[in-house]
Amino acid sequence: MTTGRTYGWVKKYDASGEDALRDGRGRAKAPEELTEVDQQKLAMKKLEHENERLRQLERIQSVIVGRKRSG
C-alpha cells in the first residue's frame, strides 16, 4: 500500500467520516437517489424488458396453437 493511498483514505475519512470509505461500486441507487432523467431511463428499460417478455410469450403461444391445429 502506498503512502499516497493511505493519505487519500485519511483525507476522505476526515472530510466525510466512515461512510466515505465504503466501496459503492456496483451498488444500485435507491429510487430517491436517481435524477428524473435516470428514473425515465429505468422506466424505459423496464418497459422494453416487459415487451420482449410478451413477444416471447406470444411466440410460444403461436407454436402451441399451431401444434393443436396440426395434431
N, C-alpha and C positions, 0 to 999 in steps of 0.2 A: 504494500500500500504506500502510495506516495504522500509526501508531506502536503502537497497541494490539495489532494483529495480530502485528507483529514481536515485541513484548514477550511475547505468548502463546506464540509459537513458541520463543523463547529459554527461557521457563519450562518448557515441555514437554521441550525438549532437556536442560536441566539436571536435570530430575527423572528422565527415563527414557531418555535417550540418543537416538541417531539413529532407532531403531525407532518412537519416539513421533511422529515427523514423517511417517511413511509414511501414505499415503492408503489406508485399508482399506475404503472404501465399495464395495459390490458384491462384495466378496470372500466366497466361500463358506467357511464354517467347516470345519475339519478335524473328522472324526468325534470325536476325543478332546476337542474344544472344546465339543461340544454337551452340553446338560443331558439328563437322562433323558427329560424331557417332550419336548424338541426332537427327540431320537432317535426317540421314538414317533410324533411328528407326521410326521417324514420317512418313516418306515416306512409309515405310513398313506397318505401321498401316493403313494409308490411302488406300493403295492397298488392304490390307486384308478386310477392310470395303467395298470397292467397289466390290471385288469378292463376298462377302456374299450377297450384294445387287443384283448382277447379278444372283446368284444362286436362290435367292427368286423369282426374275422376271421370270427366266426360269421355275420354278415350277408352278407359276401362269399361264404362257402361256401354259404349258402342260395340265393343268386342263381345261383351256378354249378350247383348241383343242380337248381334249377328250370329252367334252360336245357337241361340234359341230358334232363330228362323231357319237355319240350315239343318238343324238336328231334329 
